[in-house]
Amino acid sequence: MTRALRPAARILLLDPDQRVLLFRFTPDDRPPFWCTPGGAVDPGESYAQAARRELREETGLDLDPGPEILQRHVEFITIEGVPVSADERYFLVRANSAEIDTGGHTALEQRVMTRWHWFSQAELSALDEPYFPEDLADILWPVEQTA
């Protein structure tokens, strides 16, 4: 299968209570899953610029994404059904409150990103639906404890 190359910026967004924000996706072609905010890098954008734009569009927060804390390569099929090989860069962002505004979601996001939730480490470990990245707790809370 030929896969499209997809540079992407992902945001590990923490609220003041050190909970991480995940969106619940309900695509037509697979079971629901949860994922961090973020998305594809637009032509001419840096990963950091894409992280800031995606954060603003998906949460209404216009915050500096800070330094990239993780890079990984993953393969998956997008919500639009496109097989991709993604070069994902992760940014840790701290929000001053748990308030978000999803008014910037695209029509597709409005259809498939039906819910969002701030997860504590305990809630994440008890979640009975898949979430991505699958090792989010291992990535996030060691970073949090040393930050």
Steps between C-alpha positions, in 0.01 A plus 500: 500500500637840402484746786498877478766679704334705774696736722287564807509701823339351811433683825523353848275756667494507880254697712590648843409164663754317277227327299550442127243600238381234256233518231271204431478411132202306364591417138264310272751227414638391841423498873525825699839608633658790690788716380704802599434832323703559186518425132683532173761767437387734220741583214749766612431447872751382755392230746480762777285729283270208420477410869395854589246515213352157582477590870318823415263330250417201719494656847475878451826542695770716343804382694867460417557127443848520649772258399439172323529222761456189286513381140364173369401335174165322482284354226123523505194578290365853542137578573471585129615145415854588382781259598786712635851470633508778757799683641343620824657763724361544852482824698418530872269796566361613834160669506405749771150351528297201384281720280519431127310628198432255215346767275799480264435136406456418132178335381675161508630560853151607612366170366763260636646678806181471700640530853803611694623430850786596730649169623692447821762226497256270686214574258723435202611164638133404556384609152332211316534648150823528299699822520796634308783511551456164672787573741372847592525444876861383467583799281313760699530446870876442514531830309258661744687378807830643375359822356 
